[in-house]
Amino acid sequence: MPDPTPRRGWIRPVSDIAGSGGAVALAGMVLVIGADVALRLLGRGFAGTSELVSDWFMVAIVFLALGGLQARKMHISVDLARGTLPPRLDAALDLLAATLMLAACAGLAWYTTGQAYHATLAGERVELPDFILPVWPPRWFVPLGFVLAGGIAAAQAVTAVGTLIRGAR
């Protein structure tokens, strides 16, 4: 399937940068878990591996990828009649989907920004035997992911409106 991400404009570079951040987090998670397993075989281990993985790496992996998924139209969809519909009806469905995604992302971004803000003010952290792990910074990945996905959905809605007006893709 060809990549539907636009080649020009801000969508591709921004979603690629965010996705690269998620990929770096995935690589970091693999390295930390691998090192922890290797050290446990020697009778030692890293303190806080599960906290680091769940509070930092997994959050980055999931939420930094949202924009790229939206840009590539890889979220769950039903393509039962897609491609057989007239271009304007196809565009109307795209507009509906993009508008619903934008509304969902806006609400979730608003809510999670408040959560991240309060976590930042509280200096949210996990206290481990050997050190204190701050967990407020990755809380900002969540609204960032929703803002990026919502911005891309808004751009897709504009494209769908253009198709509705012109009548062809």
C-alpha positions, 0 to 999 in steps of 0.5 A: 500500500502506498504511503498516503502521507503528503510529500510537501508541507509540514505534516511529513517532517513533523510526524517523522520527527515525532515517530523518530522520537518513538523509535529512539524510545523503543531502542532505549527500552530494548537496551535497558531491558536487555542490560537488566536481563544480562545483569540479572543473570550475573546476580545484579540488575538495574533498580527501576527498570520497570518504572523507566520502561512504563513511565518513560519509554512506553509513553513515548513509543505510543504517543509520539507515534500518533501523528504518524499513524494519522498522517498515514491513515493507519488508524482503525477504519472500515474500507468496505465501499472505499474506492467504489464511491464517487470522489465527493462521497469518499471525500465526505467520509474523509471529512467526517473521519477527520472531523471526529478525530480532530474533536477527539484529539482536541478534547484529549489534548485539553485534558492531558495538558492539564494532567501534565501541567499538574504533574509538572507543578507537583514534580511527579516522581517515583522514589526508588531505593537508589535514586529518584526518577522524575516522571513528569516530563513524559507526561507531556508526550501525551498532549503533544501526540494528541496535538500533532494527530489533531493538527494532521486531522485538521489538514486532512479535513481541509484536503477533504473540503477541497475535494468536495469543492473540486469533485476529484482527487 
